[in-house]
Amino acid sequence: MTPYSRPASLPETLFLLAQGQPLLLAGGTDVYPATQAQWLTRPVIDISAVPELHGITRGPDGLRIGAGTTWAAIAAAALPPACNALQQAAQEVGGRQIQNAGTIGGNLCNASPAADGVPPLLVLDAVIELASPRGLRRVALADFLTGPRQTLRAADEVMVAVIVPDAALSGASHFVKLGARAYLVISIAMVAVRLLVVAGRVQQAALAVGACSAVARRLPGAEQALLGLAPQETAAAIDAAQVAAALAPLDDLRATAVYRAEAAAELLRRALATLAQDHAG
C-alpha cells in the first residue's frame, strides 16, 4: 500500500517533504491520468487541506493566489480587468469537474507546454513563491518553467502561491485558445494579451503564446511594436514571421510547426481586436 499523508499546515507539509522524495498531490487531475501503474509508487502527501495554500488576497506586493486555489474559485473571484485572461482560461481548463478539483499550482508544477494557466500569468508578470525547510524564495514564472514537465522546484519545496505584482494589474486582458474541437481539448495554440491604454494609445503591452513551444513564451518584439498605437491599430501590427521566429514552434501529432505559427499570429490578432472593441465600446 502506498504511504499517504494529509498534512493540516504548511510546517507539517515541509517536515514530511524533508523525509524523502514524496509525490505532492493537490487536485490530482494531472497526477492520476499520468499514472501508468496500478498504484502510485511513491509516498503521497495530499496538500489539499493546507490552509496556507488557499485563497485570493490583495496586499502590498500585489495579488496573491494560493497555489491550492481551484480554477473554479479563480473564475468566480472578483478580480481586476487585467486578470480577465486568467479567468477566461480558468473556464477552459477541462470540464466543470476538473475546474472544481484542479489547482493553479498543480497546473504550473505539472509544466505541460499546453497548460492553460501559463500565458495569462505570463502577461501578468507572475512570480512563484516556493517554501522549503530552508525558507521562502520567489522565482519569476518565466524562469520557473524550464521545459516540458520541468520546473525549478526543488524536491523539498512546495509551491505556496502565485503573486501578480501591482504594476501588472493595470489595463485589461483577453485569452483565446485553439483546439481540435471547442471544449475539453488540449490546445494546439493559445494566447493571452494584456494592454494598458492611456489617452487612446497603448502604453503597456504584454503578449504570450502557449502550446506552440517547449514552454509558453512572451513576445517582447511584438509587444514593443504595439506601443504608441491606437487599440484599433494593434491587430494589424502583428507580424506572423516575427511571431514564428520568437516561438520556434513545435511539430507534433496535433499540428505542424507552420500551422502553429500561423495560428498563434491569428489568435493574437483576434485577442487584440477584442480588446480594441472593448475600448471602442
C-alpha positions in Angstrom: 0.0 0.0 0.0 1.2 3.5 -0.9 2.1 5.6 2.2 -0.4 8.5 2.4 -0.3 11.7 4.5 -2.6 14.7 4.6 -1.0 17.5 6.5 -3.0 20.3 8.0 -0.4 23.0 7.9 2.5 24.3 5.8 5.1 23.5 8.5 3.8 19.9 8.7 4.0 19.7 4.9 7.6 20.8 4.9 8.5 18.4 7.6 7.1 15.5 5.6 8.8 16.7 2.4 12.2 16.6 4.2 11.7 12.9 4.9 12.3 11.7 1.3 11.0 12.1 -2.3 7.2 12.0 -1.9 4.6 12.8 -4.6 2.7 16.0 -3.9 -1.0 15.7 -4.6 -3.3 18.7 -4.9 -6.3 18.3 -7.1 -5.0 15.1 -8.7 -6.3 16.0 -12.2 -2.8 15.7 -13.7 -1.3 13.0 -11.4 -3.9 10.3 -11.9 -4.1 10.4 -15.7 -0.3 10.2 -15.9 -0.1 7.2 -13.7 0.6 4.0 -15.8 0.9 1.5 -12.9 -2.0 0.1 -10.8 -0.9 2.2 -7.9 1.3 5.2 -7.1 4.8 4.0 -6.3 6.0 6.9 -4.1 4.7 8.1 -0.8 1.9 10.6 -1.3 1.5 14.0 0.5 -2.0 15.3 -0.1 -1.7 19.1 0.3 -5.4 19.8 -0.4 -6.1 20.6 3.3 -3.2 23.0 3.9 -4.9 26.4 4.6 -1.8 28.5 3.7 -2.2 27.3 0.1 -5.7 28.5 -0.4 -7.4 31.8 -1.2 -7.0 35.0 -3.2 -6.0 38.2 -1.5 -4.7 41.7 -2.4 -1.8 43.0 -0.4 1.1 45.4 -0.6 3.0 43.2 -3.0 0.1 42.7 -5.4 -2.5 39.9 -5.9 -1.7 36.7 -4.1 -3.3 33.5 -5.3 -2.7 30.4 -3.1 -1.3 27.5 -5.1 -4.1 25.3 -3.9 -6.8 27.6 -5.2 -9.1 25.8 -7.7 -9.8 27.0 -11.2 -13.5 27.3 -10.3 -12.6 29.7 -7.4 -10.4 31.8 -9.7 -13.1 32.0 -12.4 -15.7 33.2 -9.8 -13.4 35.7 -8.0 -13.8 39.5 -8.2 -10.5 40.4 -10.0 -9.4 43.4 -11.9 -9.8 43.5 -15.8 -6.1 42.8 -16.1 -7.0 39.3 -14.9 -9.7 38.7 -17.4 -7.5 36.3 -19.5 -6.7 34.3 -16.4 -10.4 33.9 -15.6 -11.2 33.0 -19.2 -8.5 30.4 -19.1 -9.9 29.1 -15.8 -13.2 28.3 -17.5 -11.4 26.3 -20.2 -9.3 24.0 -18.1 -11.1 20.8 -18.8 -14.8 20.4 -17.7 -16.5 21.6 -14.6 -15.4 18.7 -12.6 -11.7 19.4 -13.4 -12.2 23.1 -12.6 -13.7 22.2 -9.2 -10.7 20.0 -8.3 -7.7 21.2 -10.3 -5.5 23.9 -8.8 -3.4 26.7 -10.2 -0.3 25.4 -8.5 -0.8 21.9 -9.9 -1.2 23.3 -13.4 2.1 25.2 -13.2 4.1 22.4 -11.4 2.9 19.9 -14.0 4.5 22.1 -16.5 2.7 21.0 -19.6 3.6 23.1 -22.7 -0.2 23.3 -23.2 -1.1 24.4 -19.6 -3.9 26.9 -20.0 -2.9 28.9 -17.0 0.6 29.9 -18.1 0.1 32.5 -20.9 -2.4 34.6 -18.8 0.0 34.5 -15.9 3.0 35.4 -18.1 1.3 38.6 -19.3 0.7 39.4 -15.6 4.4 39.1 -14.8 3.6 36.4 -12.3 6.0 35.3 -9.6 6.1 31.9 -8.0 6.6 31.6 -4.2 8.2 28.4 -3.0 8.6 27.1 0.6 11.1 24.6 1.9 12.8 23.9 5.2 15.4 26.5 4.1 12.8 29.2 3.9 10.8 31.0 1.2 12.0 32.1 -2.2 10.4 33.7 -5.2 11.0 33.0 -8.9 9.6 34.7 -12.0 7.2 32.3 -13.8 9.1 32.8 -17.0 12.2 31.4 -15.3 10.3 28.7 -13.2 9.3 26.7 -16.3 12.4 25.2 -17.8 11.0 22.7 -20.3 8.2 20.2 -20.8 7.3 18.8 -17.4 10.3 20.5 -15.9 10.5 23.4 -13.4 12.9 24.9 -10.9 11.0 23.5 -7.9 13.4 21.5 -5.7 12.4 18.1 -4.3 11.9 19.6 -0.8 9.9 22.6 -2.0 6.2 23.2 -2.3 4.6 26.0 -4.3 2.8 28.3 -1.9 1.4 31.0 -4.1 1.3 32.8 -7.4 1.9 36.5 -7.0 0.9 39.2 -9.5 2.7 42.5 -8.9 0.6 45.6 -8.7 2.3 47.1 -11.7 0.9 44.3 -13.9 -2.7 44.7 -12.6 -3.3 47.7 -14.9 -5.2 47.5 -18.2 -7.3 44.7 -19.5 -6.5 41.2 -20.9 -8.0 38.6 -23.1 -7.4 34.8 -23.7 -8.0 32.8 -26.8 -7.5 29.1 -27.2 -7.5 26.9 -30.3 -8.1 23.1 -30.2 -9.3 20.4 -32.5 -12.8 21.0 -31.0 -14.5 23.6 -28.9 -14.3 22.1 -25.4 -12.4 19.6 -23.3 -9.3 19.6 -25.5 -5.6 20.1 -25.3 -4.6 23.3 -27.1 -3.0 23.5 -30.5 -2.2 27.1 -29.7 -3.3 29.7 -27.1 -2.6 33.3 -26.5 -3.1 35.9 -23.7 -2.8 39.6 -24.3 -2.8 42.5 -21.8 -2.9 46.2 -22.9 -2.9 49.4 -20.9 -4.3 52.2 -22.9 -3.8 55.8 -21.8 -5.2 58.8 -23.7 -6.2 56.5 -26.6 -2.7 55.0 -27.1 -1.1 51.7 -25.9 1.2 52.5 -23.0 1.9 48.9 -22.0 1.6 45.6 -24.0 2.1 42.1 -22.9 1.7 39.1 -25.3 2.2 35.4 -24.5 1.7 32.3 -26.5 1.4 28.7 -25.2 1.2 25.2 -26.7 3.5 26.2 -29.5 6.9 25.9 -27.9 8.5 23.7 -25.2 7.4 26.4 -22.7 5.0 29.2 -23.2 6.7 32.5 -24.2 6.3 36.2 -24.0 6.9 38.1 -27.3 8.9 41.2 -26.4 9.4 42.2 -30.1 5.7 42.1 -30.8 5.0 43.9 -27.6 7.4 46.8 -28.5 5.7 47.2 -31.9 2.3 47.9 -30.2 3.5 50.8 -28.0 2.0 54.1 -29.0 -0.6 52.6 -31.3 -4.3 53.2 -31.0 -6.0 49.9 -29.8 -7.7 49.6 -33.2 -4.3 49.5 -34.9 -2.8 46.8 -32.8 -4.1 43.7 -34.6 -2.7 44.8 -37.9 0.7 45.3 -36.3 1.2 41.6 -35.6 3.8 40.2 -37.9 3.4 36.4 -38.5 7.1 36.0 -39.3 8.2 37.8 -36.2 5.9 35.6 -34.1 7.2 32.4 -35.7 10.8 33.4 -35.1 10.1 34.2 -31.4 8.3 30.9 -30.8 10.3 28.3 -32.8 7.0 26.3 -32.8 6.7 22.5 -32.3 5.7 19.8 -34.8 3.6 17.0 -33.2 0.5 14.9 -33.7 -1.8 17.9 -33.0 -0.4 20.3 -35.5 2.6 21.2 -37.7 5.1 24.0 -36.7 3.9 26.1 -39.7 0.3 25.8 -38.7 1.1 26.6 -35.1 3.0 29.8 -36.1 0.2 31.0 -38.3 -2.5 30.1 -35.7 -0.6 31.9 -33.0 -0.4 35.1 -35.0 -4.1 34.9 -35.9 -5.1 34.3 -32.3 -3.0 37.3 -31.2 -4.8 39.5 -33.8 -8.2 38.2 -32.6 -7.4 38.9 -28.9 -6.2 42.4 -29.7 -9.2 43.1 -31.9 -11.4 42.1 -28.9 -9.6 44.4 -26.6 -9.8 47.2 -29.2 -13.6 46.6 -29.5 -13.9 46.9 -25.7 -12.1 50.2 -25.8 -14.3 51.4 -28.7 -17.4 50.5 -26.7 
